[in-house]
Amino acid sequence: MIKYNDTEYNCSMELTLDIIGGKWKPIIIWYLGKSPLRFNELRRTLPKITQKMLTQQLRSLEENGLINRHVFSQVPPKVEYSLTPLGESLLPILQDLCNWAINYTNLIIE
């Protein structure tokens, strides 16, 4: 049993999937691993995500310490998102998942 943020998890995988699971979080982390991006740049990169969902996912990733939200003091306001060192530590894992998908599709096609 693991306790994190007043929630009890049966195993570490359950906690992991709560923090980075879902349709959008891994993809957001992946693109922020390439370079910091502004909100609208992320929206263009992920055309199927709604503004509300992107906002929710970014807030969750920020609350869990995986991304930074940097607000520039200018008019109009500019906000840029980037990975924290903890977020960057997920990139090799996500790369392994990408490699797995390539191998999977190659096996299915053969």
Buried (B, 14 or more C-beta within 10 A) or exposed (E): EEEEEEEEBEEEEBBEEBBBEBEBBBBBBBBBBEEEBBBEBBBEBBEEBEEEBBEBBBEBBBEBEBBBEEEEEEEEEEEBBBBBEEBBEBBEEBEEEEEEEEEEEEEEEE
